[in-house]
């Protein structure tokens, strides 16, 4: 049996070209959203498994912003302790 709790999820950093409109923020519930000065959007947070990652990437496709990168990252210690 797989543990799909956020503490055992893989964290990802997903970079999009352009700023995500405010109306989409709720759609990415659970991910930190940062609008960067250079015009990109950075989504960061836990993804419980590959199926969830694929679902997330479908959402990215649906917002219409070009996908720049998807990278597994180490979770921010402060972020993990808050969940």
Buried (B, 14 or more C-beta within 10 A) or exposed (E): EEEEEBEEBBBBBBBBEBEBEEEBEEEBEBBEBEEEEEEBBBBBBBBBEEEBBEEBBEBBEEBEBEEEEBEEEEBEEEBBEEE
